Amino acid sequence: MLPGCVPWPAEEADRYRREGYWKGEPLGELLRRGAAEHGDRTALVARGARICYRELDARADDLARGLSALGIARGDRVVVHLPNRPEFVLATFALLRIGALPVYALPAHREREIGHMCAFAGAAAYLTADRYLGHDYRETARKVAALPEVALRHVLVAGDAQEFTALESVESAGRALRDTPLPPPGPSDDAALFLLSGGTTGLPKLIPRTHDDYAYNARAAARVCGFDQDTVYLAALPAAHNFALACPGVLGTLAVGGTVVLPDDPSPQESLRLVAEERVTATALVPSLLALWLDAQEWLPEDLSSLRLVQVGGARPDAATAARVRPVLGCTLQQVFGMAEGLLCLTRPDDPADLVLSCQGRPLSPADEVRVVDGAGEQVPPGAVGELLARGPYTLRGYYRLPEHNARVFAGGWYRTGDLVRRLPDGNLAVEGRVKEVINRAGEKVSAEEVEEHLAAHPAVRQAAVVGESDPVLGERISAFVVVEDGAACPTPGELADFLRARGVAAYKAPDRLAPIPFLPLTAIGKVDRKALPTAAP
């Protein structure tokens, strides 16, 4: 196991192998098997090009040889900072095949986050694009490479590399080395790649995922979602995000011989156009992007008759938005509750509509273990709200190089997710918020998500976000930020208190402060950035 990573206990690892969850196969072989079984079928559609499985596999090998010739080897960490383009998929499989570890950054990250990742991971290389959506990533590369705590050996650029190394030239050099065997990638129970923690505060933690656990994650999610070789998956979210990468995402689609469509422009209009043009059958969205899709489709409708499944995750969608999916998009909604650290819960495509609208699904794997506990670590009664603890064949046992933090978060072998949930009698989970998103108002615990859900039901409110702010009398006061519907007047605090009271909500949950804002600030992956909210109001 790579130093700094935490392995599974030997007896549990043996059980996961014995019961067939872990196949003992390097993750890079997923594409090689696809090329053998689906050679001439289209694997990727991107930027006007169509790449079949056989070509994608051969190019991944070429790039792997080229990277190896540069001296990038097993155990090296490479920060991959690419938008949804073919180079993202090529680089992923090339690095996996030589045992180097991609550290996935999101396109919205800039030098502060990238510098932290390069320094903390001890990155040997940084791989990025030339330009994307108006940003020059080469300038980011210059700033990061100049940091004293960063020791990059290579900066690789997809596109116009300027003073850096062109990724195309590395692939070309590898093509000339096709008679050279690739080095072995290492054992399947070793770390394969790093995802980022999804928190909205501080710099991201690095999440090591092994070949065994992440391959299972992708395969099992594809099976639950009904993906097969006829699936056409649109990666509407950044492919570097766990949701779009392996839930089932890009990897799950390629594992079953389907087609991945990578939009260069992430706008709802372009994505909906691609759904119609490429006959997309499935995609994954966060709630804020889902709302934009729904509005765009109502305003300028496209032919979405091929679309079968829209996954929504990253946060809980409000009930009104979720209820619009079937009438507006004409497809099945799947609620997904998961984390880059592992545990993945999904409603099933054949679940009844009322169940899909009322919960966030049940665990992916029969081997998933979950507990719902109170502040003392004791299990709460069925239906009561508590913190979710998890362990299983694809839930990590520790963050990279954070032993003190791991001792708190992974005590007793269970991962403390920080999520507040209710376990329903049928085993499904209803997400109620985050432990740190509970506002302690005069001794009363208030879930920010619960209040947001009620506020969003007001006819004048399009979106709402709630945070706790320090108060000398209450300890914390409830501050609500609302985006009002076009042409509507912002309700007063008193009107909202009356509205909540009429909905049967306790009076102490009504906002103490109300601030209208034009939009909710979002993180790089589309979650509401609560840290930015207190300064978002004029």
C-alpha positions as CSV (number, residue, x, y, z in Angstrom):
1,M,0.0,0.0,0.0
2,L,1.3,3.5,-0.9
3,P,2.8,5.1,2.2
4,G,0.3,7.5,3.8
5,C,-2.7,5.4,2.9
6,V,-4.7,3.1,5.2
7,P,-5.4,-0.5,4.1
8,W,-8.5,-2.5,4.9
9,P,-8.0,-5.0,7.8
10,A,-6.7,-8.3,6.3
11,E,-9.8,-10.3,7.4
12,E,-12.2,-7.9,5.7
13,A,-10.1,-7.7,2.5
14,D,-10.1,-11.5,2.4
15,R,-13.9,-11.6,2.8
16,Y,-14.4,-9.0,0.0
17,R,-12.3,-11.1,-2.3
18,R,-13.9,-14.4,-1.3
19,E,-17.4,-13.0,-1.8
20,G,-16.5,-11.6,-5.3
21,Y,-16.6,-7.8,-4.6
22,W,-12.9,-7.4,-5.3
23,K,-11.8,-9.1,-8.6
24,G,-8.0,-8.6,-8.1
25,E,-7.8,-6.7,-11.5
26,P,-6.0,-3.4,-12.0
27,L,-8.4,-0.6,-12.9
28,G,-6.6,0.1,-16.1
29,E,-7.7,-3.3,-17.4
30,L,-11.4,-2.1,-17.5
31,L,-10.8,-0.3,-20.8
32,R,-8.6,-3.2,-22.2
33,R,-11.4,-5.6,-21.6
34,G,-13.8,-3.1,-23.3
35,A,-11.6,-3.0,-26.4
36,A,-11.5,-6.8,-26.6
37,E,-15.3,-7.1,-26.3
38,H,-16.5,-4.0,-28.0
39,G,-13.6,-3.0,-30.3
40,D,-15.4,-0.9,-33.0
41,R,-18.2,0.4,-30.8
42,T,-18.1,4.1,-30.0
43,A,-16.5,4.7,-26.5
44,L,-16.2,8.5,-26.5
45,V,-17.9,11.4,-28.3
46,A,-16.2,14.7,-27.7
47,R,-15.5,17.9,-29.5
48,G,-17.0,16.5,-32.8
49,A,-14.9,13.4,-32.6
50,R,-16.0,9.8,-32.2
51,I,-13.4,7.4,-30.7
52,C,-14.0,3.6,-30.6
53,Y,-12.9,1.3,-27.9
54,R,-10.0,-0.1,-29.8
55,E,-8.6,3.3,-30.6
56,L,-9.1,4.6,-27.1
57,D,-7.3,1.6,-25.7
58,A,-4.4,1.9,-28.1
59,R,-4.0,5.6,-27.4
60,A,-4.1,5.1,-23.7
61,D,-1.2,2.6,-24.1
62,D,0.7,5.1,-26.2
63,L,0.3,7.8,-23.6
64,A,1.3,5.4,-20.9
65,R,4.5,4.6,-22.7
66,G,5.2,8.2,-23.3
67,L,4.7,9.1,-19.6
68,S,6.9,6.2,-18.6
69,A,9.6,7.5,-20.9
70,L,9.5,10.8,-19.1
71,G,10.3,9.0,-15.9
72,I,6.8,9.0,-14.4
73,A,6.5,5.7,-12.6
74,R,4.5,3.5,-10.2
75,G,3.7,5.5,-7.0
76,D,4.1,8.9,-8.6
77,R,1.3,11.3,-8.1
78,V,0.1,13.4,-11.0
79,V,-2.4,16.2,-10.5
80,V,-4.9,16.0,-13.4
81,H,-6.7,19.3,-14.0
82,L,-8.6,18.8,-17.2
83,P,-12.2,19.6,-18.4
84,N,-14.4,17.0,-19.9
85,R,-12.3,16.2,-23.0
86,P,-10.8,13.0,-24.4
87,E,-7.5,13.8,-22.8
88,F,-9.1,13.3,-19.4
89,V,-10.0,9.7,-20.2
90,L,-6.7,9.0,-21.9
91,A,-4.7,10.4,-19.1
92,T,-6.7,8.4,-16.5
93,F,-6.1,5.1,-18.1
94,A,-2.5,5.9,-19.1
95,L,-1.6,6.7,-15.5
96,L,-3.4,3.7,-14.1
97,R,-1.6,1.4,-16.5
98,I,1.8,2.4,-15.2
99,G,0.8,2.5,-11.6
100,A,1.0,6.3,-11.3
101,L,-1.9,7.9,-9.4
102,P,-4.1,10.6,-10.8
103,V,-5.0,13.3,-8.3
104,Y,-8.2,14.7,-9.7
105,A,-8.7,18.5,-9.6
106,L,-11.9,20.2,-10.7
107,P,-11.8,22.7,-13.6
108,A,-12.9,25.5,-11.3
109,H,-9.8,25.1,-9.1
110,R,-7.1,27.7,-9.2
111,E,-3.6,28.1,-8.0
112,R,-4.5,28.0,-4.3
113,E,-6.2,24.6,-4.5
114,I,-3.8,23.3,-7.2
115,G,-0.7,24.4,-5.2
116,H,-2.0,22.7,-2.1
117,M,-2.7,19.4,-4.0
118,C,0.7,19.4,-5.7
119,A,2.5,20.1,-2.4
120,F,0.5,17.8,-0.2
121,A,0.5,14.9,-2.6
122,G,4.2,15.4,-3.5
123,A,3.1,15.5,-7.1
124,A,5.7,14.6,-9.8
125,A,3.7,16.2,-12.6
126,Y,0.8,18.6,-13.2
127,L,-1.4,17.9,-16.3
128,T,-3.8,20.6,-17.4
129,A,-5.4,22.2,-20.5
130,D,-4.3,25.3,-22.4
131,R,-7.5,27.3,-22.1
132,Y,-11.1,26.5,-21.0
133,L,-14.1,28.7,-20.6
134,G,-11.9,31.9,-20.8
135,H,-9.3,30.8,-18.3
136,D,-5.6,30.3,-19.2
137,Y,-4.6,27.2,-17.2
138,R,-0.9,27.7,-18.3
139,E,-0.9,30.8,-16.1
140,T,-2.1,28.7,-13.2
141,A,0.7,26.2,-14.0
142,R,3.3,29.0,-13.9
143,K,2.2,30.2,-10.5
144,V,2.0,26.7,-9.1
145,A,5.4,25.6,-10.4
146,A,7.0,28.7,-8.8
147,L,5.8,27.8,-5.3
148,P,8.7,26.8,-3.1
149,E,6.7,24.0,-1.5
150,V,6.0,22.4,-5.0
151,A,8.5,20.2,-6.7
152,L,7.1,19.3,-10.1
153,R,9.3,17.4,-12.5
154,H,6.9,18.0,-15.4
155,V,4.1,20.3,-16.5
156,L,2.0,18.7,-19.3
157,V,-0.5,20.7,-21.3
158,A,-3.3,19.4,-23.6
159,G,-3.3,21.9,-26.4
160,D,-1.0,24.8,-27.0
161,A,1.7,24.1,-24.4
162,Q,3.9,27.2,-24.9
163,E,7.0,26.6,-22.7
164,F,5.6,23.4,-21.1
165,T,5.4,19.8,-22.5
166,A,2.6,19.1,-25.0
167,L,0.6,16.1,-24.0
168,E,0.2,15.3,-27.7
169,S,4.0,15.0,-28.0
170,V,4.1,12.6,-25.1
171,E,1.5,10.4,-26.7
172,S,3.4,10.6,-30.1
173,A,6.6,9.6,-28.4
174,G,4.8,6.6,-26.8
175,R,3.5,5.6,-30.2
176,A,7.1,5.1,-31.3
177,L,7.7,2.8,-28.4
178,R,4.9,0.3,-29.0
179,D,7.4,-2.6,-28.9
180,T,8.3,-1.6,-25.4
181,P,6.3,-3.5,-22.7
182,L,4.5,-1.4,-20.1
183,P,5.7,-1.6,-16.5
184,P,3.3,-3.5,-14.1
185,P,0.8,-1.2,-12.4
186,G,1.2,-2.9,-8.9
187,P,-1.3,-4.9,-6.8
188,S,-5.0,-4.4,-7.1
189,D,-5.4,-3.6,-3.4
190,D,-3.0,-0.6,-3.7
191,A,-4.2,3.0,-4.1
192,A,-5.1,3.7,-7.8
193,L,-6.2,7.3,-7.7
194,F,-7.1,10.2,-5.4
195,L,-10.4,12.0,-5.2
196,L,-11.1,15.2,-3.3
197,S,-13.2,15.6,-0.2
198,G,-16.4,17.4,-1.0
199,G,-16.3,19.9,1.9
200,T,-17.2,23.6,1.4
201,T,-14.6,24.9,3.9
202,G,-10.8,24.7,3.9
203,L,-8.6,23.0,1.4
204,P,-9.6,19.5,0.2
205,K,-8.4,16.3,1.8
206,L,-7.1,13.6,-0.5
207,I,-9.2,10.4,-0.7
208,P,-7.3,7.3,-1.9
209,R,-9.3,4.7,-3.8
210,T,-7.9,1.3,-4.6
211,H,-8.1,-0.6,-7.9
212,D,-10.3,-3.2,-6.2
213,D,-12.7,-0.9,-4.4
214,Y,-13.2,1.7,-7.2
215,A,-13.7,-0.9,-9.9
216,Y,-16.4,-2.5,-7.8
217,N,-17.9,0.9,-7.2
218,A,-18.2,1.5,-10.9
219,R,-19.4,-2.0,-11.8
220,A,-22.0,-2.3,-9.1
221,A,-23.4,1.2,-9.8
222,A,-23.7,0.4,-13.5
223,R,-25.6,-2.8,-12.6
224,V,-28.0,-1.1,-10.2
225,C,-28.7,1.7,-12.8
226,G,-29.3,-0.8,-15.6
227,F,-26.4,0.4,-17.8
228,D,-25.4,-1.8,-20.7
229,Q,-23.8,-1.5,-24.1
230,D,-26.8,0.6,-25.4
231,T,-26.3,3.2,-22.6
232,V,-25.2,6.6,-23.8
233,Y,-24.0,8.6,-20.8
234,L,-23.7,12.4,-20.8
235,A,-21.0,13.6,-18.4
236,A,-22.8,16.9,-17.6
237,L,-20.7,17.3,-14.4
238,P,-16.9,17.5,-14.3
239,A,-15.7,14.0,-14.9
240,A,-13.1,14.5,-12.1
241,H,-16.0,14.4,-9.6
242,N,-16.7,11.0,-8.1
243,F,-20.4,11.2,-9.1
244,A,-19.6,11.6,-12.8
245,L,-16.6,9.4,-12.8
246,A,-17.8,6.1,-11.2
247,C,-21.4,6.3,-9.9
248,P,-21.6,4.8,-12.5
249,G,-20.4,7.7,-14.6
250,V,-17.6,7.5,-17.2
251,L,-16.0,4.4,-15.7
252,G,-19.2,2.5,-15.2
253,T,-20.4,3.2,-18.7
254,L,-17.1,2.0,-20.3
255,A,-17.1,-1.1,-18.1
256,V,-20.3,-2.3,-19.8
257,G,-19.5,-1.2,-23.4
258,G,-21.6,2.0,-23.5
259,T,-20.9,5.4,-25.0
260,V,-19.7,8.4,-23.0
261,V,-20.5,11.9,-24.3
262,L,-18.3,14.7,-23.1
263,P,-19.7,18.2,-23.6
264,D,-17.0,20.9,-24.0
265,D,-19.6,23.5,-23.0
266,P,-21.3,22.7,-19.7
267,S,-24.3,25.0,-20.2
268,P,-27.8,23.4,-20.0
269,Q,-28.6,24.5,-23.5
270,E,-25.5,22.6,-25.0
271,S,-26.1,19.6,-22.8
272,L,-29.8,19.3,-23.9
273,R,-28.8,19.7,-27.5
274,L,-26.3,16.8,-27.1
275,V,-29.0,14.7,-25.4
276,A,-31.1,15.1,-28.6
277,E,-28.3,14.8,-31.1
278,E,-26.5,11.8,-29.5
279,R,-29.7,10.1,-28.2
280,V,-28.4,10.2,-24.6
281,T,-30.0,7.8,-22.2
282,A,-28.6,8.8,-18.8
283,T,-26.9,11.6,-17.0
284,A,-26.1,12.9,-13.5
285,L,-26.8,16.4,-12.2
286,V,-26.6,18.3,-8.9
287,P,-29.9,20.0,-7.8
288,S,-28.8,23.5,-9.0
289,L,-28.0,22.3,-12.5
290,L,-31.2,20.2,-12.6
291,A,-33.2,23.4,-12.0
292,L,-31.4,25.1,-14.9
293,W,-32.1,22.1,-17.1
294,L,-35.8,22.1,-16.3
295,D,-36.1,25.9,-17.0
296,A,-34.1,25.6,-20.2
297,Q,-36.2,22.7,-21.5
298,E,-39.4,24.5,-20.8
299,W,-38.1,27.6,-22.5
300,L,-36.5,26.1,-25.6
301,P,-37.5,22.4,-25.7
302,E,-35.3,19.7,-27.3
303,D,-36.2,16.2,-28.3
304,L,-35.4,14.2,-25.1
305,S,-37.3,11.1,-26.0
306,S,-34.1,9.0,-25.7
307,L,-33.5,10.0,-22.0
308,R,-34.3,7.3,-19.6
309,L,-32.6,8.2,-16.3
310,V,-31.5,11.4,-14.6
311,Q,-29.5,10.9,-11.4
312,V,-29.5,13.8,-8.9
313,G,-27.0,14.0,-6.1
314,G,-24.5,16.1,-4.3
315,A,-27.3,17.6,-2.2
316,R,-30.9,16.8,-1.7
317,P,-33.2,18.4,-4.3
318,D,-36.2,20.2,-3.0
319,A,-39.5,18.4,-3.5
320,A,-40.9,20.8,-6.1
321,T,-37.8,20.5,-8.3
322,A,-37.8,16.7,-8.1
323,A,-41.4,16.5,-9.0
324,R,-40.8,18.4,-12.3
325,V,-38.4,15.8,-13.7
326,R,-41.0,13.4,-15.1
327,P,-43.3,16.0,-16.7
328,V,-40.6,18.2,-18.1
329,L,-37.7,15.8,-19.0
330,G,-39.9,12.8,-19.5
331,C,-37.7,10.3,-17.7
332,T,-37.1,8.6,-14.4
333,L,-35.5,10.5,-11.5
334,Q,-33.0,8.7,-9.4
335,Q,-31.9,10.2,-6.1
336,V,-28.3,9.5,-5.3
337,F,-26.7,10.1,-1.9
338,G,-23.0,9.3,-1.8
339,M,-19.6,10.6,-1.0
340,A,-16.1,10.4,-2.6
341,E,-15.1,8.5,0.5
342,G,-17.2,5.5,-0.5
343,L,-20.8,4.7,0.6
344,L,-23.3,5.2,-2.2
345,C,-27.0,5.1,-1.8
346,L,-29.5,5.2,-4.7
347,T,-33.1,4.9,-5.3
348,R,-33.7,2.1,-7.9
349,P,-35.0,2.9,-11.4
350,D,-38.1,0.7,-10.7
351,D,-38.9,2.3,-7.3
352,P,-42.4,3.9,-7.1
353,A,-42.4,7.7,-7.7
354,D,-43.6,8.5,-4.2
355,L,-40.6,6.7,-2.7
356,V,-38.1,8.4,-5.1
357,L,-39.5,11.8,-4.0
358,S,-39.3,11.1,-0.3
359,C,-35.8,9.6,0.3
360,Q,-32.3,9.3,-1.1
361,G,-32.2,5.6,-1.6
362,R,-30.5,2.6,0.0
363,P,-26.9,1.3,-0.1
364,L,-25.4,0.0,-3.3
365,S,-23.8,-3.2,-2.0
366,P,-25.1,-6.1,0.1
367,A,-21.9,-5.8,2.0
368,D,-22.4,-2.2,3.0
369,E,-22.8,-1.7,6.7
370,V,-24.5,1.4,8.1
371,R,-25.3,2.7,11.6
372,V,-27.3,5.8,12.6
373,V,-26.1,7.1,16.0
374,D,-26.6,9.9,18.4
375,G,-23.9,12.2,19.8
376,A,-22.8,9.6,22.2
377,G,-22.3,7.0,19.5
378,E,-25.4,5.0,20.5
379,Q,-27.8,3.7,17.8
380,V,-31.0,5.8,17.5
381,P,-34.5,4.2,17.2
382,P,-35.7,3.5,13.7
383,G,-37.0,6.7,12.0
384,A,-35.0,9.0,14.4
385,V,-32.4,11.4,13.1
386,G,-28.8,10.6,13.8
387,E,-25.3,10.7,12.3
388,L,-24.6,8.1,9.6
389,L,-21.6,5.7,10.1
390,A,-20.5,3.4,7.2
391,R,-18.1,0.7,6.2
392,G,-17.9,-1.7,3.4
393,P,-16.0,-2.9,0.3
394,Y,-15.6,0.5,-1.3
395,T,-15.6,2.9,1.8
396,L,-12.1,4.0,2.6
397,R,-10.4,3.5,5.9
398,G,-8.5,6.8,6.1
399,Y,-7.6,10.0,4.3
400,Y,-4.1,10.3,2.8
401,R,-1.4,11.4,5.3
402,L,-3.9,12.6,8.0
403,P,-3.4,10.1,10.9
404,E,-4.7,12.4,13.7
405,H,-7.8,13.3,11.7
406,N,-8.3,9.6,10.8
407,A,-8.2,8.6,14.4
408,R,-11.3,10.8,15.0
409,V,-13.3,10.1,11.8
410,F,-12.6,6.4,11.4
411,A,-12.8,5.3,15.1
412,G,-13.6,1.6,15.4
413,G,-13.4,1.0,11.7
414,W,-16.5,3.0,10.9
415,Y,-16.4,6.2,8.8
416,R,-18.2,9.0,10.5
417,T,-19.8,10.7,7.5
418,G,-21.0,13.8,9.2
419,D,-24.4,13.4,7.5
420,L,-27.7,13.4,9.5
421,V,-30.1,10.8,8.2
422,R,-33.3,8.8,9.1
423,R,-33.4,5.1,8.3
424,L,-36.8,4.2,7.0
425,P,-38.5,0.8,7.7
426,D,-37.7,-0.3,4.2
427,G,-33.9,0.4,4.6
428,N,-33.9,3.6,2.5
429,L,-32.3,6.7,4.0
430,A,-33.7,10.2,4.2
431,V,-31.0,12.8,4.4
432,E,-31.8,15.6,6.9
433,G,-28.6,17.6,6.7
434,R,-25.1,17.7,8.1
435,V,-23.9,17.6,11.7
436,K,-22.1,20.9,11.1
437,E,-25.2,22.3,9.4
438,V,-27.3,22.0,12.5
439,I,-28.0,25.4,14.1
440,N,-28.1,25.6,17.8
441,R,-30.6,28.4,18.4
442,A,-31.1,29.0,22.1
443,G,-30.6,25.3,22.8
444,E,-32.9,24.1,20.1
445,K,-31.3,22.2,17.3
446,V,-32.4,23.3,13.9
447,S,-31.6,21.5,10.6
448,A,-30.6,24.1,8.0
449,E,-31.8,21.8,5.2
450,E,-35.2,21.4,6.8
451,V,-35.8,25.1,6.9
452,E,-34.5,25.5,3.4
453,E,-37.0,23.0,2.2
454,H,-39.9,24.9,3.8
455,L,-38.7,28.2,2.5
456,A,-38.3,26.9,-1.0
457,A,-42.0,25.9,-0.9
458,H,-43.1,29.6,-0.6
459,P,-44.5,30.7,-4.0
460,A,-42.3,33.8,-4.1
461,V,-39.0,31.9,-3.3
462,R,-37.1,30.1,-6.0
463,Q,-34.1,29.0,-3.9
464,A,-33.1,29.3,-0.2
465,A,-30.0,28.7,1.9
466,V,-29.8,28.8,5.6
467,V,-26.8,29.2,7.9
468,G,-26.2,29.8,11.6
469,E,-24.6,33.0,12.6
470,S,-23.2,33.9,16.0
471,D,-25.6,35.8,18.3
472,P,-24.9,37.2,21.8
473,V,-28.3,36.2,23.1
474,L,-29.3,33.1,21.1
475,G,-25.9,31.6,20.7
476,E,-26.7,31.2,17.0
477,R,-29.4,32.9,15.0
478,I,-31.0,31.5,11.8
479,S,-30.0,33.6,8.8
480,A,-31.9,32.8,5.5
481,F,-30.7,33.9,2.0
482,V,-33.4,33.7,-0.6
483,V,-33.5,34.0,-4.4
484,V,-37.0,35.3,-5.3
485,E,-39.0,34.3,-8.4
486,D,-38.9,36.7,-11.3
487,G,-41.3,39.5,-10.8
488,A,-42.1,38.5,-7.2
489,A,-41.6,40.7,-4.1
490,C,-39.4,39.2,-1.4
491,P,-41.5,38.1,1.6
492,T,-40.8,39.8,4.9
493,P,-39.5,37.8,7.9
494,G,-43.0,38.0,9.4
495,E,-44.6,36.7,6.3
496,L,-42.2,33.8,6.2
497,A,-42.8,33.0,9.8
498,D,-46.5,32.9,9.2
499,F,-45.9,30.7,6.1
500,L,-43.8,28.2,8.1
501,R,-46.3,28.2,11.0
502,A,-49.1,27.3,8.5
503,R,-47.0,24.4,7.4
504,G,-46.8,23.1,10.9
505,V,-43.2,24.2,11.5
506,A,-42.1,25.1,15.0
507,A,-41.8,28.8,15.6
508,Y,-38.2,28.6,16.7
509,K,-37.2,27.4,13.2
510,A,-38.3,30.6,11.5
511,P,-35.4,32.8,10.2
512,D,-34.2,35.5,12.5
513,R,-32.6,37.3,9.6
514,L,-33.6,37.4,5.9
515,A,-31.5,38.6,3.0
516,P,-32.6,38.5,-0.6
517,I,-29.7,37.8,-3.0
518,P,-29.7,37.4,-6.9
519,F,-28.2,33.9,-6.8
520,L,-26.8,31.3,-4.4
521,P,-23.0,31.1,-4.4
522,L,-21.9,27.6,-5.4
523,T,-18.8,25.5,-4.9
524,A,-16.8,24.0,-7.8
525,I,-19.1,21.0,-7.9
526,G,-22.4,22.9,-7.7
527,K,-23.2,22.6,-4.0
528,V,-24.3,25.7,-2.2
529,D,-21.2,27.4,-0.7
530,R,-22.5,28.1,2.8
531,K,-19.2,29.6,3.8
532,A,-19.7,32.4,1.3
533,L,-23.3,33.1,2.3
534,P,-22.8,35.5,5.2
535,T,-20.9,37.8,2.9
536,A,-23.2,37.3,-0.1
537,A,-25.9,39.7,0.9
538,P,-25.6,43.4,-0.1
